[in-house]
Amino acid sequence: MCHIALAGLREVIVDLQARILDGAIQAGVPRFIPSDFCTDYTKLVPGENRNFDLRREFRTYLDRTSIQASSVFNGAFADILQYNTPILNLKEKSIGYWGDKADWKLDFTTMDDTAAFTAEVALDEKAPRNLQIASFQVSPSLLQEEVKQLTGQEFRMQQLGSLEDFAAFIKKQRADYPAGEQELYAKWQQGQYMYSMFTTQHTQLANERYPNLTWRTSLDFLKSFVR
C-alpha cells in the first residue's frame, strides 16, 4: 500500500504524485491512496475549482495504470470553521450562505477522523475506488442553532447572494489577479472552495464501513472553540 498526503500545484499534485505512483508500481506495490482528501470532485463540473482539476488530472493518469486505487473524499476539513470564513464568522457573529442554501448540508471531517479512516482503508484490500466520509454534515441553519446552544447568542443569518453571482465574482477575481495561478490558496481559489461546498455534497457516506471508528459531532467540535 502506498499512501501520500500532498499539497501544491501541478508540479506536486500531478508531476510529483505521478513519479511516486510510477515508483510504487515498479516496486510491486498493489494499492495506492492518492492525495485527494477534499470534496468529491467527480461530482463537480471541470473548471469550477482549479485545485480539484489538478486532482482530476492525476486521477486520469492513475486510472490508466493497473494499481488498485482508493480515494478518500472528506469534504472540507472541519478546522476551517475556526477561521472566520463567511460560513461561520465569530468576530462578526454571522453565518453566511449562497442561493437558497440555508438548509444545505455541508460536509466537514476533522483531521483526526480523516487519518483514522484512511488508516483503515490502507489495511482494507477490498476498499472501493471512491469513499465519501464526513465527521458531520451541518447546514448554516443548524450551525446557527448549535452556536446559540453554546453561547446563548443568535448569530445573524446572511444570504450572500446567488450562486450564479458568486461564480461570476470568482471568475472576475481570477481574471483580475493572474499571479494567483502560482498561489495554492489565492483568494479566488478560496472562493472556488466555498462555491464547491454549496454545489455538491456527499450522499453515499462510508462512515459505517469500519465499525470501530467514532466520528466527531458538529456540536462537540464547535465546543472546542466557540465561546
ZANUNU-286192 format. One record per residue: residue number from 1; residue in three letters; x, y, z of N, C-alpha, C in turn. Coordinates in Angstrom, 2 decimals, decimal comma. Example, Ala and Ser with C-alpha at 12.3 -4.5 7.8 and 13.67 -1.06 7.14 Angstrom:
REM residues 2
{1 "Ala" {13,19 -5,69 7,80} {12,30 -4,50 7,80} {13,20 -3,30 7,80}}
{2 "Ser" {12,85 -2,25 7,08} {13,67 -1,06 7,14} {12,90 0,03 7,87}}
***
This chain:
REM residues 227
{1 "Met" {0,84 -1,19 0,00} {0,00 0,00 0,00} {0,87 1,24 0,00}}
{2 "Cys" {0,58 2,18 -0,90} {1,25 3,46 -0,93} {0,22 4,55 -0,65}}
{3 "His" {0,48 5,37 0,34} {-0,43 6,44 0,73} {0,36 7,71 0,93}}
{4 "Ile" {-0,08 8,80 0,31} {0,61 10,08 0,46} {-0,39 11,20 0,66}}
{5 "Ala" {0,03 12,23 1,35} {-0,77 13,43 1,52} {0,09 14,61 1,09}}
{6 "Leu" {-0,30 15,25 0,00} {0,49 16,32 -0,58} {-0,37 17,57 -0,75}}
{7 "Ala" {0,29 18,73 -0,75} {-0,38 19,99 -1,05} {0,50 20,77 -2,00}}
{8 "Gly" {-0,08 21,28 -3,06} {0,71 22,03 -4,02} {-0,05 22,20 -5,32}}
{9 "Leu" {0,64 22,72 -6,31} {0,04 22,92 -7,63} {0,46 21,78 -8,55}}
{10 "Arg" {0,49 22,01 -9,86} {0,71 20,93 -10,81} {1,98 20,13 -10,55}}
{11 "Glu" {3,07 20,83 -10,22} {4,33 20,12 -10,06} {4,29 19,15 -8,88}}
{12 "Val" {3,36 19,35 -7,97} {3,22 18,44 -6,82} {2,09 17,45 -7,05}}
{13 "Ile" {0,88 17,95 -7,27} {-0,30 17,08 -7,34} {-0,28 16,18 -8,56}}
{14 "Val" {0,24 16,67 -9,67} {0,27 15,85 -10,89} {1,66 15,24 -11,09}}
{15 "Asp" {2,68 16,07 -11,21} {4,01 15,58 -11,60} {4,66 14,72 -10,50}}
{16 "Leu" {4,77 15,27 -9,30} {5,42 14,52 -8,22} {4,62 13,27 -7,86}}
{17 "Gln" {3,31 13,42 -7,80} {2,49 12,27 -7,43} {2,60 11,16 -8,49}}
{18 "Ala" {2,72 11,56 -9,75} {2,88 10,57 -10,82} {4,20 9,82 -10,67}}
{19 "Arg" {5,26 10,54 -10,28} {6,55 9,87 -10,09} {6,49 8,89 -8,91}}
{20 "Ile" {5,79 9,30 -7,85} {5,64 8,40 -6,70} {4,83 7,17 -7,10}}
{21 "Leu" {3,76 7,39 -7,86} {2,94 6,27 -8,33} {3,75 5,32 -9,20}}
{22 "Asp" {4,51 5,86 -10,14} {5,33 5,02 -11,02} {6,32 4,20 -10,21}}
{23 "Gly" {6,92 4,82 -9,18} {7,86 4,09 -8,34} {7,17 2,99 -7,56}}
{24 "Ala" {5,95 3,27 -7,09} {5,20 2,26 -6,33} {4,88 1,06 -7,22}}
{25 "Ile" {4,49 1,33 -8,46} {4,17 0,24 -9,39} {5,41 -0,58 -9,69}}
{26 "Gln" {6,53 0,08 -9,94} {7,78 -0,63 -10,21} {8,23 -1,49 -9,03}}
{27 "Ala" {7,87 -1,03 -7,83} {8,24 -1,79 -6,62} {7,25 -2,91 -6,30}}
{28 "Gly" {6,20 -3,02 -7,12} {5,22 -4,07 -6,91} {4,18 -3,78 -5,85}}
{29 "Val" {4,03 -2,51 -5,49} {3,01 -2,13 -4,50} {1,63 -2,35 -5,12}}
{30 "Pro" {0,72 -3,07 -4,43} {-0,55 -3,42 -5,06} {-1,63 -2,34 -4,99}}
{31 "Arg" {-1,52 -1,43 -4,01} {-2,60 -0,48 -3,81} {-2,05 0,92 -3,57}}
{32 "Phe" {-2,90 1,93 -3,88} {-2,45 3,32 -3,82} {-3,61 4,20 -3,36}}
{33 "Ile" {-3,35 5,06 -2,37} {-4,33 6,06 -1,93} {-3,80 7,42 -2,37}}
{34 "Pro" {-4,42 8,05 -3,36} {-3,92 9,34 -3,84} {-4,21 10,45 -2,84}}
{35 "Ser" {-3,55 11,57 -3,04} {-3,72 12,71 -2,15} {-4,92 13,52 -2,61}}
{36 "Asp" {-6,11 12,98 -2,37} {-7,34 13,72 -2,68} {-7,78 14,49 -1,43}}
{37 "Phe" {-8,43 13,83 -0,48} {-8,79 14,45 0,81} {-9,45 15,82 0,61}}
{38 "Cys" {-10,59 15,80 -0,03} {-11,33 17,03 -0,34} {-12,77 16,64 -0,67}}
{39 "Thr" {-13,53 17,59 -1,14} {-14,87 17,30 -1,64} {-14,77 16,33 -2,81}}
{40 "Asp" {-15,78 15,51 -2,99} {-15,80 14,56 -4,11} {-15,90 15,34 -5,42}}
{41 "Tyr" {-14,75 15,63 -6,00} {-14,70 16,47 -7,20} {-15,25 15,76 -8,43}}
{42 "Thr" {-15,46 14,45 -8,35} {-16,04 13,75 -9,50} {-17,46 14,22 -9,75}}
{43 "Lys" {-18,07 14,87 -8,77} {-19,44 15,37 -8,90} {-19,46 16,83 -9,37}}
{44 "Leu" {-18,28 17,45 -9,51} {-18,20 18,86 -9,90} {-17,93 19,01 -11,40}}
{45 "Val" {-18,32 20,14 -11,93} {-18,05 20,45 -13,34} {-16,59 20,86 -13,46}}
{46 "Pro" {-15,83 20,26 -14,39} {-14,44 20,68 -14,59} {-14,37 22,18 -14,85}}
{47 "Gly" {-13,37 22,82 -14,25} {-13,22 24,26 -14,40} {-13,75 25,06 -13,22}}
{48 "Glu" {-14,54 24,43 -12,35} {-15,11 25,15 -11,22} {-14,13 25,29 -10,05}}
{49 "Asn" {-13,09 24,45 -10,04} {-12,13 24,52 -8,95} {-10,76 24,10 -9,48}}
{50 "Arg" {-9,83 25,05 -9,56} {-8,51 24,80 -10,13} {-7,79 23,66 -9,42}}
{51 "Asn" {-7,77 23,69 -8,09} {-7,03 22,67 -7,35} {-7,67 21,29 -7,51}}
{52 "Phe" {-8,98 21,24 -7,57} {-9,65 19,95 -7,79} {-9,39 19,45 -9,21}}
{53 "Asp" {-9,27 20,36 -10,17} {-8,99 19,96 -11,55} {-7,62 19,27 -11,64}}
{54 "Leu" {-6,67 19,73 -10,84} {-5,35 19,08 -10,82} {-5,47 17,66 -10,28}}
{55 "Arg" {-6,28 17,48 -9,26} {-6,50 16,13 -8,71} {-7,23 15,26 -9,75}}
{56 "Arg" {-8,14 15,87 -10,48} {-8,85 15,13 -11,53} {-7,88 14,69 -12,62}}
{57 "Glu" {-6,93 15,57 -12,96} {-5,94 15,23 -13,98} {-5,08 14,05 -13,52}}
{58 "Phe" {-4,65 14,07 -12,26} {-3,86 12,95 -11,77} {-4,71 11,69 -11,70}}
{59 "Arg" {-5,97 11,83 -11,37} {-6,87 10,66 -11,30} {-6,92 9,95 -12,65}}
{60 "Thr" {-6,97 10,73 -13,73} {-6,99 10,14 -15,07} {-5,72 9,32 -15,30}}
{61 "Tyr" {-4,58 9,88 -14,89} {-3,31 9,17 -15,03} {-3,31 7,89 -14,19}}
{62 "Leu" {-3,78 8,02 -12,95} {-3,81 6,88 -12,03} {-4,69 5,76 -12,56}}
{63 "Asp" {-5,85 6,12 -13,09} {-6,80 5,09 -13,53} {-6,37 4,38 -14,81}}
{64 "Arg" {-5,34 4,89 -15,45} {-4,80 4,21 -16,63} {-3,78 3,14 -16,25}}
{65 "Thr" {-3,43 3,08 -14,98} {-2,46 2,08 -14,52} {-3,20 0,85 -14,01}}
{66 "Ser" {-2,43 -0,17 -13,65} {-3,02 -1,42 -13,18} {-3,19 -1,47 -11,66}}
{67 "Ile" {-2,68 -0,46 -10,96} {-2,70 -0,49 -9,50} {-4,12 -0,29 -8,97}}
{68 "Gln" {-4,44 -0,90 -7,85} {-5,75 -0,72 -7,22} {-5,72 0,56 -6,40}}
{69 "Ala" {-6,66 1,47 -6,67} {-6,64 2,78 -6,01} {-7,92 3,01 -5,22}}
{70 "Ser" {-7,79 3,78 -4,14} {-8,94 4,20 -3,34} {-8,75 5,66 -2,96}}
{71 "Ser" {-9,73 6,49 -3,31} {-9,70 7,90 -2,95} {-10,59 8,15 -1,74}}
{72 "Val" {-10,07 8,92 -0,79} {-10,85 9,30 0,38} {-11,30 10,74 0,20}}
{73 "Phe" {-12,61 10,93 0,10} {-13,19 12,27 -0,03} {-13,80 12,67 1,30}}
{74 "Asn" {-13,21 13,66 1,94} {-13,65 14,04 3,28} {-14,37 15,39 3,34}}
{75 "Gly" {-14,74 15,93 2,18} {-15,36 17,25 2,17} {-14,35 18,29 2,56}}
{76 "Ala" {-14,74 19,23 3,42} {-13,81 20,24 3,93} {-13,28 19,79 5,28}}
{77 "Phe" {-12,03 20,13 5,55} {-11,51 19,88 6,89} {-12,24 20,79 7,87}}
{78 "Ala" {-12,70 20,23 8,97} {-13,54 20,96 9,92} {-12,84 22,18 10,49}}
{79 "Asp" {-11,51 22,18 10,48} {-10,77 23,31 11,05} {-11,14 24,65 10,43}}
{80 "Ile" {-11,63 24,65 9,19} {-11,93 25,93 8,55} {-13,06 26,67 9,27}}
{81 "Leu" {-13,85 25,96 10,06} {-14,90 26,62 10,81} {-14,34 27,57 11,88}}
{82 "Gln" {-13,07 27,43 12,20} {-12,44 28,28 13,21} {-11,86 29,56 12,64}}
{83 "Tyr" {-11,86 29,70 11,30} {-11,07 30,75 10,66} {-11,87 31,99 10,24}}
{84 "Asn" {-13,08 32,16 10,78} {-13,92 33,32 10,46} {-14,17 33,48 8,97}}
{85 "Thr" {-14,50 32,37 8,32} {-14,91 32,42 6,92} {-16,37 32,91 6,87}}
{86 "Pro" {-16,88 33,20 5,67} {-18,30 33,61 5,60} {-19,27 32,57 6,18}}
{87 "Ile" {-18,89 31,30 6,16} {-19,79 30,26 6,67} {-20,03 30,41 8,16}}
{88 "Leu" {-18,99 30,73 8,91} {-19,11 30,96 10,34} {-18,10 32,03 10,74}}
{89 "Asn" {-18,59 33,23 10,99} {-17,72 34,33 11,36} {-17,98 34,70 12,82}}
{90 "Leu" {-17,09 34,27 13,69} {-17,27 34,50 15,12} {-17,09 35,97 15,48}}
{91 "Lys" {-16,23 36,66 14,75} {-15,99 38,08 15,03} {-17,23 38,91 14,69}}
{92 "Glu" {-17,82 38,61 13,55} {-18,99 39,37 13,10} {-20,30 38,79 13,62}}
{93 "Lys" {-20,20 37,63 14,26} {-21,38 36,92 14,76} {-22,40 36,71 13,63}}
{94 "Ser" {-21,88 36,15 12,53} {-22,73 35,92 11,36} {-22,47 34,54 10,77}}
{95 "Ile" {-23,48 34,05 10,08} {-23,40 32,77 9,38} {-23,91 33,01 7,96}}
{96 "Gly" {-23,07 32,73 6,97} {-23,42 33,07 5,60} {-23,68 31,86 4,73}}
{97 "Tyr" {-24,43 32,10 3,67} {-24,72 31,07 2,69} {-25,07 31,74 1,37}}
{98 "Trp" {-25,01 30,97 0,29} {-25,35 31,49 -1,03} {-26,61 30,82 -1,55}}
{99 "Gly" {-27,29 31,51 -2,44} {-28,50 30,97 -3,03} {-29,57 30,72 -1,99}}
{100 "Asp" {-30,27 29,60 -2,15} {-31,33 29,23 -1,20} {-30,84 28,11 -0,30}}
{101 "Lys" {-29,54 28,15 0,05} {-28,87 27,01 0,68} {-28,77 27,12 2,21}}
{102 "Ala" {-29,67 27,81 2,86} {-29,60 27,92 4,32} {-29,71 26,56 4,99}}
{103 "Asp" {-30,39 25,62 4,33} {-30,57 24,28 4,90} {-29,74 23,22 4,18}}
{104 "Trp" {-28,81 23,68 3,36} {-27,93 22,77 2,60} {-26,88 22,19 3,55}}
{105 "Lys" {-26,74 20,88 3,55} {-25,79 20,24 4,45} {-24,38 20,28 3,87}}
{106 "Leu" {-23,47 20,86 4,63} {-22,06 20,96 4,24} {-21,28 19,82 4,88}}
{107 "Asp" {-20,34 19,26 4,13} {-19,55 18,12 4,60} {-18,27 18,59 5,28}}
{108 "Phe" {-18,10 18,20 6,55} {-16,88 18,52 7,29} {-16,34 17,25 7,95}}
{109 "Thr" {-15,02 17,11 7,91} {-14,36 15,99 8,60} {-13,14 16,52 9,32}}
{110 "Thr" {-12,96 16,10 10,56} {-11,77 16,51 11,30} {-10,55 15,80 10,73}}
{111 "Met" {-9,38 16,37 10,97} {-8,15 15,74 10,51} {-7,95 14,38 11,18}}
{112 "Asp" {-8,27 14,31 12,47} {-8,11 13,04 13,18} {-9,02 11,96 12,62}}
{113 "Asp" {-10,27 12,32 12,32} {-11,20 11,34 11,75} {-10,77 10,92 10,36}}
{114 "Thr" {-10,26 11,88 9,57} {-9,77 11,55 8,23} {-8,59 10,59 8,31}}
{115 "Ala" {-7,66 10,85 9,23} {-6,48 9,99 9,39} {-6,87 8,59 9,85}}
{116 "Ala" {-7,80 8,50 10,79} {-8,22 7,19 11,31} {-8,90 6,37 10,22}}
{117 "Phe" {-9,76 7,03 9,43} {-10,45 6,33 8,35} {-9,45 5,88 7,28}}
{118 "Thr" {-8,51 6,75 6,92} {-7,53 6,41 5,88} {-6,66 5,24 6,32}}
{119 "Ala" {-6,34 5,18 7,60} {-5,55 4,06 8,11} {-6,30 2,75 7,92}}
{120 "Glu" {-7,61 2,78 8,12} {-8,41 1,57 7,90} {-8,44 1,20 6,41}}
{121 "Val" {-8,56 2,21 5,56} {-8,58 1,96 4,12} {-7,27 1,32 3,68}}
{122 "Ala" {-6,17 1,77 4,26} {-4,86 1,23 3,90} {-4,76 -0,26 4,19}}
{123 "Leu" {-5,52 -0,74 5,17} {-5,49 -2,16 5,55} {-6,60 -2,96 4,88}}
{124 "Asp" {-7,45 -2,29 4,14} {-8,64 -2,91 3,56} {-8,41 -3,24 2,09}}
{125 "Glu" {-8,11 -4,48 1,81} {-7,81 -4,89 0,43} {-9,04 -4,82 -0,48}}
{126 "Lys" {-10,23 -4,72 0,11} {-11,46 -4,65 -0,68} {-12,02 -3,23 -0,74}}
{127 "Ala" {-11,24 -2,26 -0,33} {-11,71 -0,87 -0,36} {-12,06 -0,46 -1,79}}
{128 "Pro" {-13,20 0,20 -2,01} {-13,60 0,61 -3,36} {-12,81 1,82 -3,85}}
{129 "Arg" {-13,06 2,19 -5,09} {-12,33 3,29 -5,71} {-12,61 4,62 -5,02}}
{130 "Asn" {-13,86 4,89 -4,67} {-14,24 6,16 -4,08} {-14,90 5,94 -2,72}}
{131 "Leu" {-14,47 6,71 -1,74} {-15,03 6,62 -0,40} {-15,34 8,03 0,10}}
{132 "Gln" {-16,63 8,31 0,29} {-17,05 9,61 0,83} {-17,23 9,49 2,34}}
{133 "Ile" {-16,70 10,47 3,08} {-16,88 10,48 4,52} {-17,21 11,89 4,98}}
{134 "Ala" {-17,71 12,01 6,20} {-17,92 13,30 6,85} {-18,08 13,04 8,34}}
{135 "Ser" {-17,27 13,72 9,14} {-17,48 13,62 10,59} {-18,90 14,09 10,91}}
{136 "Phe" {-19,29 15,18 10,24} {-20,65 15,69 10,41} {-21,06 16,46 9,16}}
{137 "Gln" {-22,34 16,46 8,91} {-22,93 17,24 7,83} {-23,84 18,26 8,49}}
{138 "Val" {-23,53 19,53 8,30} {-24,24 20,57 9,04} {-24,60 21,71 8,10}}
{139 "Ser" {-25,83 22,19 8,20} {-26,29 23,29 7,38} {-26,04 24,62 8,08}}
{140 "Pro" {-26,03 25,73 7,36} {-25,93 27,03 8,02} {-27,00 27,23 9,09}}
{141 "Ser" {-28,22 26,79 8,82} {-29,30 26,93 9,81} {-28,99 26,16 11,07}}
{142 "Leu" {-28,47 24,94 10,91} {-28,14 24,13 12,08} {-26,94 24,72 12,82}}
{143 "Leu" {-25,99 25,29 12,09} {-24,87 25,97 12,73} {-25,38 27,08 13,64}}
{144 "Gln" {-26,35 27,84 13,14} {-26,92 28,92 13,94} {-27,53 28,37 15,24}}
{145 "Glu" {-28,26 27,27 15,14} {-28,88 26,67 16,31} {-27,83 26,19 17,31}}
{146 "Glu" {-26,79 25,55 16,81} {-25,79 24,98 17,72} {-24,93 26,07 18,36}}
{147 "Val" {-24,62 27,12 17,60} {-23,87 28,24 18,18} {-24,71 28,90 19,28}}
{148 "Lys" {-26,01 29,05 19,05} {-26,89 29,63 20,07} {-26,93 28,75 21,31}}
{149 "Gln" {-26,96 27,44 21,10} {-26,96 26,49 22,22} {-25,70 26,65 23,07}}
{150 "Leu" {-24,57 26,93 22,41} {-23,30 27,03 23,12} {-23,06 28,40 23,74}}
{151 "Thr" {-23,55 29,44 23,08} {-23,23 30,80 23,52} {-24,41 31,58 24,07}}
{152 "Gly" {-25,61 31,14 23,75} {-26,79 31,92 24,12} {-27,04 33,08 23,18}}
{153 "Gln" {-26,20 33,23 22,16} {-26,34 34,33 21,19} {-26,88 33,82 19,86}}
{154 "Glu" {-27,70 34,62 19,24} {-28,25 34,24 17,94} {-27,46 34,95 16,84}}
{155 "Phe" {-26,59 34,23 16,17} {-25,79 34,81 15,10} {-26,70 35,17 13,92}}
{156 "Arg" {-26,35 36,26 13,24} {-27,13 36,74 12,10} {-26,96 35,81 10,89}}
{157 "Met" {-28,06 35,35 10,34} {-28,03 34,58 9,10} {-27,94 35,56 7,95}}
{158 "Gln" {-27,00 35,32 7,04} {-26,74 36,27 5,97} {-26,72 35,58 4,61}}
{159 "Gln" {-27,69 35,94 3,78} {-27,72 35,44 2,41} {-26,75 36,28 1,60}}
{160 "Leu" {-25,69 35,67 1,07} {-24,57 36,40 0,48} {-24,71 36,63 -1,02}}
{161 "Gly" {-25,86 36,28 -1,56} {-26,08 36,44 -2,99} {-26,40 35,11 -3,63}}
{162 "Ser" {-26,63 35,14 -4,92} {-26,94 33,91 -5,64} {-25,66 33,15 -5,96}}
{163 "Leu" {-25,79 31,87 -6,20} {-24,63 31,07 -6,60} {-24,11 31,54 -7,96}}
{164 "Glu" {-25,02 31,98 -8,82} {-24,60 32,46 -10,14} {-23,74 33,72 -10,01}}
{165 "Asp" {-24,17 34,63 -9,14} {-23,38 35,85 -8,92} {-22,03 35,52 -8,28}}
{166 "Phe" {-22,04 34,55 -7,37} {-20,81 34,15 -6,70} {-19,83 33,58 -7,72}}
{167 "Ala" {-20,32 32,73 -8,62} {-19,47 32,14 -9,66} {-18,89 33,22 -10,56}}
{168 "Ala" {-19,71 34,21 -10,92} {-19,24 35,29 -11,78} {-18,19 36,14 -11,06}}
{169 "Phe" {-18,39 36,37 -9,77} {-17,42 37,15 -8,99} {-16,07 36,43 -8,93}}
{170 "Ile" {-16,11 35,12 -8,69} {-14,87 34,33 -8,63} {-14,13 34,39 -9,96}}
{171 "Lys" {-14,89 34,27 -11,04} {-14,28 34,29 -12,38} {-13,60 35,63 -12,64}}
{172 "Lys" {-14,25 36,72 -12,26} {-13,66 38,05 -12,46} {-12,44 38,23 -11,55}}
{173 "Gln" {-12,56 37,77 -10,32} {-11,45 37,87 -9,37} {-10,22 37,13 -9,90}}
{174 "Arg" {-10,45 35,99 -10,50} {-9,35 35,21 -11,06} {-8,72 35,92 -12,26}}
{175 "Ala" {-9,56 36,47 -13,13} {-9,04 37,17 -14,31} {-8,25 38,41 -13,92}}
{176 "Asp" {-8,68 39,06 -12,84} {-8,03 40,29 -12,41} {-6,72 40,05 -11,65}}
{177 "Tyr" {-6,46 38,79 -11,29} {-5,26 38,50 -10,48} {-4,55 37,27 -11,04}}
{178 "Pro" {-3,90 37,42 -12,18} {-3,22 36,27 -12,81} {-2,10 35,67 -11,96}}
{179 "Ala" {-1,52 36,46 -11,06} {-0,45 35,92 -10,20} {-0,97 34,80 -9,31}}
{180 "Gly" {-2,27 34,80 -9,09} {-2,87 33,76 -8,26} {-2,75 32,36 -8,85}}
{181 "Glu" {-2,44 32,28 -10,16} {-2,25 30,97 -10,78} {-1,05 30,24 -10,19}}
{182 "Gln" {-0,15 31,00 -9,57} {1,04 30,41 -8,96} {0,89 30,29 -7,44}}
{183 "Glu" {-0,28 30,60 -6,91} {-0,53 30,53 -5,48} {-1,50 29,38 -5,19}}
{184 "Leu" {-1,21 28,61 -4,17} {-2,05 27,47 -3,83} {-3,42 27,90 -3,37}}
{185 "Tyr" {-3,47 28,96 -2,55} {-4,75 29,39 -1,99} {-4,98 30,88 -2,27}}
{186 "Ala" {-4,91 31,26 -3,52} {-5,28 32,62 -3,91} {-6,72 32,88 -3,47}}
{187 "Lys" {-7,08 34,14 -3,31} {-8,43 34,45 -2,81} {-9,50 33,86 -3,70}}
{188 "Trp" {-9,27 33,89 -5,03} {-10,29 33,33 -5,92} {-10,37 31,81 -5,77}}
{189 "Gln" {-9,24 31,17 -5,43} {-9,28 29,73 -5,19} {-10,03 29,42 -3,90}}
{190 "Gln" {-9,87 30,25 -2,89} {-10,65 30,08 -1,67} {-12,14 30,21 -1,98}}
{191 "Gly" {-12,48 31,15 -2,86} {-13,87 31,29 -3,28} {-14,37 30,04 -4,00}}
{192 "Gln" {-13,50 29,45 -4,83} {-13,89 28,23 -5,53} {-14,18 27,10 -4,54}}
{193 "Tyr" {-13,41 27,02 -3,45} {-13,68 26,01 -2,43} {-15,05 26,23 -1,81}}
{194 "Met" {-15,35 27,49 -1,46} {-16,65 27,80 -0,88} {-17,77 27,45 -1,84}}
{195 "Tyr" {-17,57 27,81 -3,10} {-18,60 27,54 -4,12} {-18,85 26,04 -4,21}}
{196 "Ser" {-17,80 25,24 -4,22} {-17,96 23,79 -4,34} {-18,72 23,21 -3,15}}
{197 "Met" {-18,55 23,81 -1,97} {-19,23 23,31 -0,78} {-20,75 23,47 -0,88}}
{198 "Phe" {-21,16 24,49 -1,65} {-22,59 24,76 -1,78} {-23,18 24,22 -3,08}}
{199 "Thr" {-22,39 23,50 -3,88} {-22,91 22,94 -5,13} {-22,83 21,43 -5,19}}
{200 "Thr" {-22,10 20,81 -4,27} {-22,08 19,35 -4,23} {-21,96 18,90 -2,79}}
{201 "Gln" {-22,45 17,70 -2,51} {-22,35 17,17 -1,15} {-22,23 15,65 -1,21}}
{202 "His" {-21,76 15,08 -0,13} {-21,58 13,65 -0,07} {-22,91 12,97 0,28}}
{203 "Thr" {-23,35 12,10 -0,59} {-24,65 11,44 -0,42} {-24,53 9,94 -0,16}}
{204 "Gln" {-23,29 9,42 -0,24} {-23,08 7,99 0,00} {-21,93 7,82 0,99}}
{205 "Leu" {-22,19 8,19 2,22} {-21,14 8,15 3,24} {-20,71 6,72 3,55}}
{206 "Ala" {-19,40 6,54 3,68} {-18,83 5,24 4,02} {-18,44 5,19 5,51}}
{207 "Asn" {-19,03 6,07 6,31} {-18,67 6,15 7,73} {-18,82 4,83 8,48}}
{208 "Glu" {-19,79 4,03 8,06} {-20,07 2,79 8,79} {-19,23 1,62 8,30}}
{209 "Arg" {-18,36 1,86 7,34} {-17,58 0,75 6,77} {-16,68 0,11 7,82}}
{210 "Tyr" {-16,16 0,91 8,73} {-15,28 0,40 9,79} {-15,92 0,70 11,14}}
{211 "Pro" {-16,62 -0,27 11,72} {-17,44 -0,04 12,92} {-16,67 0,42 14,14}}
{212 "Asn" {-15,37 0,23 14,16} {-14,58 0,61 15,33} {-14,31 2,12 15,40}}
{213 "Leu" {-14,64 2,86 14,34} {-14,38 4,29 14,33} {-15,50 5,07 15,00}}
{214 "Thr" {-15,14 6,14 15,70} {-16,12 7,05 16,30} {-15,92 8,42 15,67}}
{215 "Trp" {-17,02 9,01 15,20} {-16,94 10,25 14,46} {-17,29 11,45 15,33}}
{216 "Arg" {-16,57 12,53 15,17} {-16,81 13,77 15,93} {-18,14 14,38 15,47}}
{217 "Thr" {-18,93 14,88 16,38} {-20,17 15,56 16,02} {-19,92 17,05 15,84}}
{218 "Ser" {-20,82 17,72 15,15} {-20,65 19,16 14,93} {-20,69 19,92 16,25}}
{219 "Leu" {-21,60 19,56 17,13} {-21,71 20,27 18,41} {-20,45 20,09 19,25}}
{220 "Asp" {-19,94 18,88 19,27} {-18,72 18,62 20,04} {-17,54 19,38 19,45}}
{221 "Phe" {-17,45 19,44 18,14} {-16,34 20,17 17,52} {-16,46 21,66 17,80}}
{222 "Leu" {-17,67 22,22 17,68} {-17,86 23,64 17,93} {-17,50 24,01 19,36}}
{223 "Lys" {-17,75 23,08 20,29} {-17,44 23,34 21,70} {-15,95 23,61 21,91}}
{224 "Ser" {-15,11 23,12 21,02} {-13,66 23,26 21,21} {-13,16 24,68 20,95}}
{225 "Phe" {-13,99 25,54 20,31} {-13,51 26,90 20,04} {-14,58 27,98 20,12}}
{226 "Val" {-15,84 27,61 20,14} {-16,92 28,62 20,24} {-17,16 28,92 21,71}}
{227 "Arg" {-17,08 30,20 22,05} {-17,30 30,61 23,45} {-18,41 31,63 23,53}}
***
